[in-house]
Amino acid sequence: MSRLKRAAQMDSLAGFRAEKKEQAVPSGLLKAARKSGQLNLSDRGLTEVPQEVYRLNVDPPEDAKLNVSFGASDRWWEQTDLTKLLLSSNQLTHLSDDIRLLPALITLDLHDNKLSSLPSALGELQELQQLRLSNNQLRSLPVELCSLKKLSSLTLQQNLQESLPEELGQLQNLTQLDLSNNHLKILPSSLGCLTCLQKLNLSNNQLSSLPDSLARLCNVKLLDCSKNQLTDVPASLSEMSALEQLYLRHNKLRLLPKLLAPALKELYVGNNHIEQLQAEQLACLTAISLLELRDNKIKILPEKITLLSTLTRLDVTNNDITTLPASVSLLPNLKVLLLEGNPLRGIRRDLLTKGTNELLTYLRGRIKEDPERTDEGPTAMTLPSQARVNVHSIKTLKLLEYRLQEFLSSLSDINLAFNRLSCCSDICKFLQLVHIDLRNNQLSDLPSDMKNLTKLSSIILSYNRFKSFPEVLYHVVSLETVLLGNNQVGKVDPQRLMKLVRLSTLDLSNNDLLSIAPELGLCTSLRSLSLEGNPFRAPRAAIVARGTDAVLDYLRSRIPT
């Protein structure tokens, strides 16, 4: 029996119906729909579906009743069954059981209406593949809807759903299910039966847990559980072998989920309560490319971050990270590192603004080479040219003297960072030095002979034991950059500093400065002055945060006239 005959039999009162009011749908549109099988009535201000729409494939058109002499192009009995009905963005409050008169429907779009319930007759649309119900006022689904065996896409976002029928698991051909922006507090365990599902959106609900049955969703590539009340994620999700993108933003997680999902490439856990990253969680992320950890309470990035060898993007914006492990620079594929909003120490603000490549290059320069070696001498020494020397893990320069004699007249750049030097007097023999890196040592003073280094342009002394601005540096008038962050500096003489007329970058962050002399504002050559992390009260933090020009202007305004 044809669909048309079945539909006609369902409507036993067809011959007794009262004469219709004026059609709400133009007859030309209905005529075109009979030929194309598609009818678009979106955004027409409809408060109900006109009866002629339901009966489109049942009743003959009005013009056929009035005129029996029509051409071959108007043979209405050869019409196409309606397969696509678009009713979105209207004012519909209900859908009639007469929807069963359109049994050939493949796509039914009802999104953006005012529907509070659905007829059980929807379950008779056995050809239906796409059902769009978003942006309505639905509180529940009829169980009959779960018998739609061919349904592949069901969108229910922006409704008032508080629960779902256990029968939902019968929709075994679903590939896309969107339940976001509802009031769901619990999910049916049958959800795990939707084994064809590829995309599942559960965001913006009230879920405090996820069912273990989700582990059976072996084809899901994207799972969005953002903006719920999750405190943890079941380890069984590791069995989701196809999962590539997992969104857990805006929940109540305190730990990074331990997920062995082999295909997971993108993990979004921003805006949670994560305080620490543990090695066992990081070790699970064997294929991770993007890791978003922004807006948490992370204090430390562990050295084990290097386990994420496939990582290309790491976002730790707005956490409590004070130090950045140099090992981050060993991540072979890292292209983007976002650090804004952390109280980082020992890294110049201008370096953070130069981008990931500059930052990683800087961090590589801080890495200790062969830290397990003893005090027998240098553990690593590189001489890429006759003008550069990079040496790590030594206590004294004496052992290097015989190897460096030939460079006395040409050496311009020396890197002795990350050692245990308490004295560096021998460095003064290299009169051509332009750049010196002595960060992360045990220095509390510099040799007076350093004043003979008339070409010295920059010196890095961060993370040492200086209690005042090194006396000898006031005499090195060629200096352009002095980095003294993370020491114990309590005093700087601005009058003598003004004699360093080339000095453009001065980092005094994270020291013990109790006050800043207003005369420092007269050092007009300064382009970058870092003072954050000191115990002084003036200038206020708000002024310091505005940058160098604001600080210098403030200091000059405080000079007595």
ZAGU-704047 format. One line per field, with one value per residue (C-alpha): residue number from 1; residue in three letters; x, y, z. Coordinates in steps of 0.02 Angstrom, whole numbers, plus 50000, padded with zeros to 5 digits. Example, Ala and Ser with C-alpha at 12.3 -4.5 7.8 and 13.67 -1.06 7.14 Angstrom:
REM residues 2
n [1  2]
res [ALA  SER]
c1 [50615  50684]
c2 [49775  49947]
c3 [50390  50357]
REM end
This chain:
REM residues 561
n [1  2  3  4  5  6  7  8  9  10  11  12  13  14  15  16  17  18  19  20  21  22  23  24  25  26  27  28  29  30  31  32  33  34  35  36  37  38  39  40  41  42  43  44  45  46  47  48  49  50  51  52  53  54  55  56  57  58  59  60  61  62  63  64  65  66  67  68  69  70  71  72  73  74  75  76  77  78  79  80  81  82  83  84  85  86  87  88  89  90  91  92  93  94  95  96  97  98  99  100  101  102  103  104  105  106  107  108  109  110  111  112  113  114  115  116  117  118  119  120  121  122  123  124  125  126  127  128  129  130  131  132  133  134  135  136  137  138  139  140  141  142  143  144  145  146  147  148  149  150  151  152  153  154  155  156  157  158  159  160  161  162  163  164  165  166  167  168  169  170  171  172  173  174  175  176  177  178  179  180  181  182  183  184  185  186  187  188  189  190  191  192  193  194  195  196  197  198  199  200  201  202  203  204  205  206  207  208  209  210  211  212  213  214  215  216  217  218  219  220  221  222  223  224  225  226  227  228  229  230  231  232  233  234  235  236  237  238  239  240  241  242  243  244  245  246  247  248  249  250  251  252  253  254  255  256  257  258  259  260  261  262  263  264  265  266  267  268  269  270  271  272  273  274  275  276  277  278  279  280  281  282  283  284  285  286  287  288  289  290  291  292  293  294  295  296  297  298  299  300  301  302  303  304  305  306  307  308  309  310  311  312  313  314  315  316  317  318  319  320  321  322  323  324  325  326  327  328  329  330  331  332  333  334  335  336  337  338  339  340  341  342  343  344  345  346  347  348  349  350  351  352  353  354  355  356  357  358  359  360  361  362  363  364  365  366  367  368  369  370  371  372  373  374  375  376  377  378  379  380  381  382  383  384  385  386  387  388  389  390  391  392  393  394  395  396  397  398  399  400  401  402  403  404  405  406  407  408  409  410  411  412  413  414  415  416  417  418  419  420  421  422  423  424  425  426  427  428  429  430  431  432  433  434  435  436  437  438  439  440  441  442  443  444  445  446  447  448  449  450  451  452  453  454  455  456  457  458  459  460  461  462  463  464  465  466  467  468  469  470  471  472  473  474  475  476  477  478  479  480  481  482  483  484  485  486  487  488  489  490  491  492  493  494  495  496  497  498  499  500  501  502  503  504  505  506  507  508  509  510  511  512  513  514  515  516  517  518  519  520  521  522  523  524  525  526  527  528  529  530  531  532  533  534  535  536  537  538  539  540  541  542  543  544  545  546  547  548  549  550  551  552  553  554  555  556  557  558  559  560  561]
res [MET  SER  ARG  LEU  LYS  ARG  ALA  ALA  GLN  MET  ASP  SER  LEU  ALA  GLY  PHE  ARG  ALA  GLU  LYS  LYS  GLU  GLN  ALA  VAL  PRO  SER  GLY  LEU  LEU  LYS  ALA  ALA  ARG  LYS  SER  GLY  GLN  LEU  ASN  LEU  SER  ASP  ARG  GLY  LEU  THR  GLU  VAL  PRO  GLN  GLU  VAL  TYR  ARG  LEU  ASN  VAL  ASP  PRO  PRO  GLU  ASP  ALA  LYS  LEU  ASN  VAL  SER  PHE  GLY  ALA  SER  ASP  ARG  TRP  TRP  GLU  GLN  THR  ASP  LEU  THR  LYS  LEU  LEU  LEU  SER  SER  ASN  GLN  LEU  THR  HIS  LEU  SER  ASP  ASP  ILE  ARG  LEU  LEU  PRO  ALA  LEU  ILE  THR  LEU  ASP  LEU  HIS  ASP  ASN  LYS  LEU  SER  SER  LEU  PRO  SER  ALA  LEU  GLY  GLU  LEU  GLN  GLU  LEU  GLN  GLN  LEU  ARG  LEU  SER  ASN  ASN  GLN  LEU  ARG  SER  LEU  PRO  VAL  GLU  LEU  CYS  SER  LEU  LYS  LYS  LEU  SER  SER  LEU  THR  LEU  GLN  GLN  ASN  LEU  GLN  GLU  SER  LEU  PRO  GLU  GLU  LEU  GLY  GLN  LEU  GLN  ASN  LEU  THR  GLN  LEU  ASP  LEU  SER  ASN  ASN  HIS  LEU  LYS  ILE  LEU  PRO  SER  SER  LEU  GLY  CYS  LEU  THR  CYS  LEU  GLN  LYS  LEU  ASN  LEU  SER  ASN  ASN  GLN  LEU  SER  SER  LEU  PRO  ASP  SER  LEU  ALA  ARG  LEU  CYS  ASN  VAL  LYS  LEU  LEU  ASP  CYS  SER  LYS  ASN  GLN  LEU  THR  ASP  VAL  PRO  ALA  SER  LEU  SER  GLU  MET  SER  ALA  LEU  GLU  GLN  LEU  TYR  LEU  ARG  HIS  ASN  LYS  LEU  ARG  LEU  LEU  PRO  LYS  LEU  LEU  ALA  PRO  ALA  LEU  LYS  GLU  LEU  TYR  VAL  GLY  ASN  ASN  HIS  ILE  GLU  GLN  LEU  GLN  ALA  GLU  GLN  LEU  ALA  CYS  LEU  THR  ALA  ILE  SER  LEU  LEU  GLU  LEU  ARG  ASP  ASN  LYS  ILE  LYS  ILE  LEU  PRO  GLU  LYS  ILE  THR  LEU  LEU  SER  THR  LEU  THR  ARG  LEU  ASP  VAL  THR  ASN  ASN  ASP  ILE  THR  THR  LEU  PRO  ALA  SER  VAL  SER  LEU  LEU  PRO  ASN  LEU  LYS  VAL  LEU  LEU  LEU  GLU  GLY  ASN  PRO  LEU  ARG  GLY  ILE  ARG  ARG  ASP  LEU  LEU  THR  LYS  GLY  THR  ASN  GLU  LEU  LEU  THR  TYR  LEU  ARG  GLY  ARG  ILE  LYS  GLU  ASP  PRO  GLU  ARG  THR  ASP  GLU  GLY  PRO  THR  ALA  MET  THR  LEU  PRO  SER  GLN  ALA  ARG  VAL  ASN  VAL  HIS  SER  ILE  LYS  THR  LEU  LYS  LEU  LEU  GLU  TYR  ARG  LEU  GLN  GLU  PHE  LEU  SER  SER  LEU  SER  ASP  ILE  ASN  LEU  ALA  PHE  ASN  ARG  LEU  SER  CYS  CYS  SER  ASP  ILE  CYS  LYS  PHE  LEU  GLN  LEU  VAL  HIS  ILE  ASP  LEU  ARG  ASN  ASN  GLN  LEU  SER  ASP  LEU  PRO  SER  ASP  MET  LYS  ASN  LEU  THR  LYS  LEU  SER  SER  ILE  ILE  LEU  SER  TYR  ASN  ARG  PHE  LYS  SER  PHE  PRO  GLU  VAL  LEU  TYR  HIS  VAL  VAL  SER  LEU  GLU  THR  VAL  LEU  LEU  GLY  ASN  ASN  GLN  VAL  GLY  LYS  VAL  ASP  PRO  GLN  ARG  LEU  MET  LYS  LEU  VAL  ARG  LEU  SER  THR  LEU  ASP  LEU  SER  ASN  ASN  ASP  LEU  LEU  SER  ILE  ALA  PRO  GLU  LEU  GLY  LEU  CYS  THR  SER  LEU  ARG  SER  LEU  SER  LEU  GLU  GLY  ASN  PRO  PHE  ARG  ALA  PRO  ARG  ALA  ALA  ILE  VAL  ALA  ARG  GLY  THR  ASP  ALA  VAL  LEU  ASP  TYR  LEU  ARG  SER  ARG  ILE  PRO  THR]
c1 [50000  50070  50110  49973  49840  49898  49894  49718  49654  49723  49613  49439  49352  49425  49256  49168  49288  49220  49273  49444  49482  49597  49760  49908  50027  50027  49959  50110  50226  50123  50121  50311  50326  50226  50355  50514  50469  50531  50434  50514  50397  50529  50507  50327  50250  50149  50064  50010  50049  49915  49810  49849  50031  49991  49875  49993  50010  49831  49709  49711  49755  49612  49649  49630  49451  49406  49488  49497  49586  49767  49928  50053  50155  50010  49972  49955  49931  50112  50171  50330  50311  50363  50535  50593  50487  50565  50459  50594  50584  50395  50280  50220  50157  50106  50122  49969  49958  49921  50109  50086  50010  50187  50266  50403  50486  50675  50708  50595  50656  50558  50696  50664  50479  50378  50343  50319  50276  50283  50150  50178  50137  50316  50363  50272  50392  50501  50600  50653  50842  50858  50753  50792  50706  50825  50768  50597  50520  50521  50530  50522  50523  50388  50450  50384  50517  50647  50579  50646  50772  50842  50867  51048  51042  50943  50970  50885  50991  50911  50761  50702  50742  50769  50781  50789  50695  50797  50732  50845  50973  50864  50915  51062  51092  51119  51284  51250  51161  51155  51081  51169  51087  50955  50926  50991  51056  51079  51100  51020  51144  51071  51166  51309  51206  51221  51375  51364  51373  51516  51474  51395  51362  51313  51372  51276  51179  51184  51276  51380  51439  51450  51390  51524  51422  51493  51647  51552  51539  51682  51650  51630  51762  51699  51627  51579  51540  51580  51484  51420  51460  51583  51711  51794  51785  51769  51928  51821  51816  51990  51899  51828  51953  51902  51891  51993  51918  51861  51788  51777  51783  51690  51670  51736  51884  52032  52144  52183  52081  52183  52133  52222  52112  52237  52170  52143  52219  52131  52090  52003  51998  51999  51901  51911  51996  52151  52297  52429  52478  52535  52656  52539  52402  52522  52594  52423  52410  52512  52436  52391  52415  52317  52306  52203  52229  52185  52096  52140  52248  52404  52560  52693  52722  52812  52971  52871  52781  52913  52813  52693  52803  52660  52601  52589  52486  52489  52375  52405  52337  52277  52350  52468  52628  52781  52920  52930  53035  53165  53119  52963  53079  53121  52945  52989  52824  52771  52719  52608  52636  52512  52565  52474  52401  52530  52643  52799  52967  53134  53063  53059  52889  52954  53012  52836  52768  52890  52803  52831  52987  53084  53028  53077  53246  53273  53221  53339  53479  53435  53441  53575  53677  53718  53665  53718  53903  54011  54131  54272  54258  54146  54011  53978  54066  54017  54124  54011  54131  54281  54167  54046  54068  53930  53981  53873  53885  54051  54109  54264  54334  54511  54484  54438  54586  54700  54559  54511  54682  54667  54504  54566  54569  54411  54280  54125  53987  54000  53861  53900  53720  53656  53817  53875  53994  54026  54166  54197  54356  54437  54301  54378  54525  54413  54417  54309  54157  53991  53867  53884  53756  53783  53605  53568  53733  53787  53862  53845  53970  54063  54252  54309  54411  54249  54258  54391  54259  54228  54124  54006  53827  53722  53740  53616  53628  53454  53437  53595  53628  53657  53597  53632  53662  53841  53961  54069  53924  53903  54070  54031  53959  53936  53796  53627  53545  53558  53448  53452  53283  53257  53399  53395  53434  53381  53470  53501  53586  53488  53616  53753  53634  53602  53783  53743  53677  53652  53555  53387  53333  53341  53259  53247  53092  53068  53198  53192  53172  53075  53069  53102  53195  53101  53266  53259  53132  53275  53355  53279  53371  53267  53142  53104  53103  53039  52999  52859  52876  52961  52893  52886  52719  52747  52724  52566  52546  52419  52548  52684  52564  52543  52724  52889  52830  52695  52819  52949  52818  52757  52933  52974  52814  52875  53042  53041  53046]
c2 [50000  50172  50304  50415  50282  50242  50427  50444  50297  50376  50529  50451  50620  50696  50713  50793  50935  51110  51231  51301  51481  51576  51481  51545  51470  51534  51403  51428  51375  51219  51180  51193  51082  50945  50943  50964  50871  51020  51156  51303  51398  51470  51642  51670  51712  51550  51508  51337  51227  51255  51101  51107  51075  50915  50861  50913  50735  50682  50808  50863  51047  51173  51217  51034  51035  51190  51143  50969  51022  51037  50994  50858  50976  50990  50807  50821  50634  50614  50728  50697  50650  50789  50742  50908  51025  51181  51269  51358  51534  51542  51554  51373  51315  51139  51011  50911  50722  50752  50758  50571  50619  50659  50486  50517  50660  50645  50817  50908  51075  51149  51249  51423  51405  51395  51209  51139  50962  50847  50728  50541  50531  50587  50407  50358  50457  50306  50388  50535  50564  50743  50817  50994  51047  51176  51340  51283  51253  51063  50981  50801  50690  50567  50388  50356  50471  50342  50219  50321  50193  50300  50458  50516  50694  50756  50934  50980  51124  51274  51185  51145  50959  50893  50709  50595  50431  50273  50221  50353  50215  50138  50276  50172  50264  50433  50514  50686  50724  50900  50914  51075  51217  51115  51072  50893  50828  50647  50550  50382  50237  50186  50332  50209  50110  50250  50169  50264  50432  50544  50709  50728  50898  50899  51075  51200  51077  51030  50865  50818  50653  50558  50378  50245  50185  50329  50221  50117  50266  50202  50320  50486  50609  50763  50765  50932  50931  51114  51218  51080  51034  50893  50861  50718  50618  50429  50339  50228  50369  50308  50172  50302  50250  50380  50531  50677  50831  50840  51000  51011  51199  51283  51135  51096  50986  50989  50873  50848  50695  50535  50483  50355  50394  50352  50476  50627  50779  50926  50941  51097  51110  51299  51383  51242  51225  51130  51168  51045  50942  50766  50665  50516  50623  50703  50534  50478  50615  50524  50609  50780  50930  51065  51079  51221  51249  51434  51512  51380  51387  51301  51356  51250  51180  51016  50965  50815  50931  50867  50704  50794  50772  50801  50964  51114  51235  51259  51388  51423  51601  51669  51543  51564  51510  51603  51509  51430  51272  51289  51112  51182  51235  51052  51014  50978  51032  51178  51326  51428  51458  51575  51640  51805  51836  51737  51812  51753  51800  51805  51832  52008  52074  52127  51949  51884  52004  51950  51785  51600  51580  51715  51645  51466  51524  51614  51461  51348  51460  51422  51234  51145  51024  50856  50906  50737  50770  50806  50950  50878  51020  51085  50963  51050  51177  51238  51347  51381  51520  51611  51743  51641  51525  51433  51337  51259  51173  51239  51324  51411  51479  51420  51256  51346  51462  51349  51317  51500  51583  51589  51686  51826  51952  51898  51829  51941  51833  51715  51615  51549  51535  51397  51361  51386  51530  51641  51735  51781  51887  51793  51852  52024  51963  51955  52138  52118  52054  52128  52008  51916  51793  51749  51711  51574  51572  51618  51789  51931  52051  52085  52114  52295  52254  52236  52423  52383  52298  52454  52365  52277  52307  52185  52084  51960  51934  51867  51737  51774  51848  52033  52149  52310  52369  52307  52451  52421  52432  52618  52638  52536  52676  52565  52465  52459  52313  52261  52119  52103  52022  51895  51948  52038  52212  52342  52496  52585  52754  52850  52992  52872  52774  52933  52926  52767  52868  52715  52613  52571  52411  52390  52242  52259  52149  52034  52114  52198  52381  52467  52633  52704  52870  52999  53043  52877  52964  53071  52920  52972  52842  52702  52620  52469  52477  52325  52353  52230  52109  52232  52283  52472  52562  52698  52700  52598  52431  52507  52633  52500  52394  52537  52522  52614  52784  52795  52749  52876  53013  52975  52977  53143  53217  53173  53265  53415  53584]
c3 [50000  49953  50084  50012  50033  50210  50254  50180  50283  50442  50410  50413  50435  50279  50192  50340  50373  50378  50244  50282  50321  50205  50184  50286  50157  49977  49858  49744  49886  49917  49731  49723  49876  49792  49652  49754  49912  50015  50105  50196  50312  50427  50503  50448  50616  50621  50786  50723  50574  50440  50407  50221  50265  50359  50216  50076  50012  50054  49978  49795  49770  49759  49577  49529  49599  49498  49333  49265  49106  49160  49075  49111  49220  49343  49371  49560  49580  49523  49663  49766  49948  50066  50137  50209  50316  50391  50524  50623  50698  50714  50865  50868  51038  50988  50850  50797  50790  50606  50581  50549  50381  50321  50342  50212  50309  50320  50394  50517  50583  50729  50812  50885  50927  51089  51096  51271  51217  51067  51000  51016  50830  50795  50825  50664  50554  50524  50382  50489  50496  50560  50700  50756  50917  50991  51069  51129  51300  51303  51474  51415  51261  51212  51227  51051  50980  51032  50903  50756  50697  50555  50657  50641  50711  50862  50923  51087  51150  51237  51311  51488  51491  51667  51621  51471  51441  51465  51294  51215  51194  51058  50936  50881  50717  50800  50750  50827  50991  51064  51239  51288  51384  51475  51659  51657  51823  51773  51612  51571  51570  51401  51325  51306  51180  51051  50976  50810  50899  50840  50925  51097  51175  51360  51402  51509  51616  51801  51789  51941  51866  51703  51682  51657  51508  51405  51388  51260  51142  51036  50889  50981  50921  51014  51191  51269  51455  51488  51615  51727  51908  51878  52015  51923  51762  51763  51713  51603  51475  51427  51330  51210  51078  50947  51065  50994  51078  51259  51333  51523  51547  51690  51807  51981  51937  52057  51959  51777  51720  51706  51531  51425  51274  51135  51007  51122  51036  51120  51305  51371  51562  51585  51725  51852  52022  51968  52084  52025  51876  51917  51812  51800  51723  51600  51551  51491  51360  51230  51077  51148  51034  51125  51315  51387  51574  51586  51735  51864  52021  51957  52050  51967  51794  51829  51740  51678  51559  51437  51428  51310  51158  51034  51115  50997  51103  51293  51375  51560  51559  51727  51849  51999  51913  51981  51893  51722  51705  51569  51517  51432  51292  51259  51196  51014  50934  51046  50939  51057  51243  51329  51501  51528  51700  51801  51936  51845  51916  51829  51655  51587  51538  51369  51336  51366  51237  51102  51071  51098  50991  51085  51253  51211  51149  51314  51415  51318  51374  51555  51543  51644  51543  51624  51801  51873  51846  52000  52035  51931  51807  51670  51615  51452  51348  51177  51065  50915  50862  50928  50999  51107  51256  51350  51508  51643  51813  51877  52037  51975  51813  51852  51764  51604  51595  51494  51369  51348  51330  51142  51156  51269  51129  51037  51158  51156  51233  51381  51464  51639  51697  51810  51902  52081  52058  52208  52121  51940  51942  51797  51680  51681  51575  51422  51375  51219  51312  51257  51339  51505  51574  51758  51810  51936  52029  52207  52174  52301  52222  52060  52042  52031  51875  51779  51751  51620  51511  51410  51276  51396  51339  51440  51599  51671  51859  51900  52038  52135  52308  52276  52416  52324  52147  52110  52143  51991  51869  51906  51816  51660  51556  51402  51487  51401  51493  51676  51738  51928  51960  52098  52212  52380  52318  52446  52380  52215  52196  52061  52056  52002  51891  51790  51732  51636  51491  51378  51504  51425  51516  51705  51793  51982  52002  52152  52265  52436  52388  52528  52437  52264  52259  52154  52068  51977  51865  51798  51715  51551  51447  51525  51409  51518  51707  51803  51988  52023  52169  52288  52460  52428  52446  52319  52175  52195  52105  51987  51926  51911  51807  51683  51629  51627  51563  51697  51835  51778  51762  51938  52010  51927  51998  52173  52160  52279  52190]
REM end
